[in-house]
Amino acid sequence: MIPSEIRTRRLVLRPPRRVDLNACAALLGDYEVVKMLSRVPYPYDLEGGRAFLDRAAASWKAPEQADELPFHIDHDGQMIGAVGFRKLQETPRIGYWLGQPHWGQGFMSEAVLAALQWLFRTTGHNRVVSEAMKTNAASLAIMKKLGFRQIGESLCDSAAHSGPVPALQTELTRADFTTGH
């Protein structure tokens, strides 16, 4: 059974809920956040947000069979960001974002670490990949801190930039994660 909630010292990672739409709109209405994401348009689209929340709810009804599982991140009962996995039926791809008022406090490192622990404990995957825009120093620093290694360069799509932007591809193996954490 896949647990639907992960608790850390300061955070709760939990399935997204439809009531999160306003918090998503407020946090993702910030171009400084969205410009580093591949799939979120700017300005934030409420209809797209509703569709995402509906897809997330459907994924959490059968998490063992889902190809994508997002977690929203709560701090002190307030949603502050998200972390999740796509391509769970292949090689998982991790992605994450955090609202700007919460930057610089270690929340995302804590959330990504917890999400990776969850992935390696509850699935048989031996590898997880990620992609971050070259200009996203904060995300690249988190990956490095958690043991990801660069495996290539690419162009990643960016809805906010209306086209592809240079990115770095990284991976983390179960063995490297286990020995490092």
C-alpha positions in Angstrom: 0.0 0.0 0.0 1.3 3.4 -1.0 1.0 5.9 1.9 -0.7 9.1 0.7 0.9 11.4 3.3 4.6 12.0 4.1 5.5 13.9 7.2 8.9 15.6 7.8 10.1 17.7 10.7 8.4 20.8 9.3 6.3 19.7 6.3 3.4 17.5 5.2 3.5 16.2 1.7 -0.1 15.1 0.7 -2.3 14.6 -2.4 -3.5 17.8 -4.0 -7.1 18.8 -3.3 -9.5 20.9 -5.3 -9.6 23.4 -2.5 -5.9 24.1 -3.3 -6.8 26.0 -6.4 -6.6 29.5 -4.9 -3.3 28.8 -3.2 -1.9 27.4 -6.5 -3.2 30.5 -8.3 -1.6 32.8 -5.8 1.8 31.0 -5.8 1.9 30.2 -9.5 0.8 33.7 -10.4 4.4 34.8 -9.7 6.5 34.9 -12.9 9.7 34.3 -10.8 8.3 30.9 -9.9 6.7 29.9 -13.2 9.6 30.9 -15.4 11.6 27.9 -14.1 8.8 25.4 -14.7 8.1 23.5 -17.9 4.4 22.9 -17.8 2.9 25.9 -16.1 1.9 28.8 -18.3 2.1 32.4 -17.3 -0.2 33.9 -16.4 -1.6 31.0 -14.4 -4.6 29.4 -16.0 -7.4 28.6 -13.5 -9.1 26.2 -15.9 -5.8 24.4 -16.3 -5.3 24.3 -12.6 -8.7 22.7 -12.1 -7.9 20.1 -14.7 -4.6 19.3 -13.0 -6.3 18.9 -9.6 -8.9 16.6 -11.2 -6.1 14.5 -12.8 -4.2 14.4 -9.5 -7.3 13.1 -7.6 -7.8 10.4 -10.2 -4.1 9.3 -9.9 -4.4 9.1 -6.1 -7.5 6.8 -6.4 -5.2 4.1 -7.8 -1.6 5.2 -7.0 -0.1 1.8 -7.7 -1.2 2.1 -11.3 -0.7 5.9 -11.8 1.9 7.3 -14.2 2.0 10.6 -12.3 1.7 11.3 -8.5 1.9 14.8 -7.3 2.2 15.9 -3.6 1.3 19.4 -2.4 3.6 20.6 0.4 2.1 22.1 3.5 3.9 24.1 6.1 2.0 25.1 9.3 -1.3 24.1 7.5 -0.6 26.3 4.5 0.1 25.0 1.0 3.5 26.3 -0.1 4.5 24.3 -3.2 4.6 20.9 -4.8 6.8 17.9 -5.5 5.9 15.0 -7.7 6.8 12.2 -10.0 5.9 11.6 -13.6 6.5 8.5 -15.7 6.1 6.2 -12.7 5.5 3.3 -15.1 8.9 3.9 -16.7 11.9 5.8 -15.2 10.4 8.3 -12.8 11.0 12.0 -13.3 10.9 14.2 -10.3 9.7 17.8 -10.5 9.0 20.5 -7.9 8.2 24.1 -7.2 8.0 26.4 -4.2 6.2 29.7 -3.7 8.6 32.6 -3.6 7.6 33.7 0.0 9.1 30.3 1.2 12.4 30.4 -0.7 15.7 30.2 1.2 14.3 28.3 4.2 15.4 24.8 3.2 11.8 23.7 2.6 12.4 22.3 -0.9 15.5 20.3 0.1 13.5 18.8 2.9 10.5 18.0 0.7 12.5 16.5 -2.2 14.5 14.4 0.2 11.3 13.0 1.7 9.8 12.4 -1.7 12.9 10.5 -2.8 12.8 8.4 0.4 9.1 7.6 -0.4 9.9 6.7 -4.0 12.8 4.3 -3.1 10.9 2.8 -0.1 7.6 2.2 -1.9 8.6 1.3 -5.5 11.1 -1.0 -7.1 12.6 1.8 -9.1 16.4 2.0 -9.1 16.8 5.3 -10.7 15.0 8.7 -10.9 15.8 11.5 -13.3 15.2 15.2 -13.4 15.7 18.2 -15.7 16.2 21.8 -14.7 16.8 24.9 -16.7 20.4 26.0 -16.7 19.3 29.3 -15.2 17.6 27.6 -12.2 20.5 27.6 -9.8 18.3 26.8 -6.7 16.9 23.6 -8.3 20.3 22.5 -9.5 21.8 23.1 -6.0 19.1 20.9 -4.5 19.9 18.1 -7.0 23.6 18.3 -6.3 23.0 18.3 -2.5 20.8 15.2 -2.8 23.3 13.3 -4.9 22.0 13.7 -8.5 24.7 13.7 -11.2 24.5 15.4 -14.5 23.9 13.0 -17.4 23.3 15.4 -20.3 22.1 18.7 -21.6 18.8 19.4 -23.4 16.2 21.9 -24.4 13.2 21.7 -22.1 9.8 23.0 -23.0 8.7 26.1 -21.1 5.1 27.2 -21.3 6.0 30.5 -19.6 8.8 31.2 -22.1 6.6 30.0 -25.0 9.3 27.6 -26.2 12.4 25.6 -25.3 15.1 26.7 -23.0 18.6 25.2 -22.2 18.5 22.6 -19.4 20.6 20.0 -17.6 19.5 16.4 -17.2 20.4 14.6 -14.0 19.9 11.2 -12.4 20.0 9.7 -9.0 20.3 5.9 -8.5 19.0 4.0 -5.6 22.5 2.9 -4.6 23.8 6.5 -4.6 20.8 7.7 -2.7 21.1 4.9 -0.1 24.8 5.5 0.5 24.4 9.3 0.7 21.2 9.4 2.9 
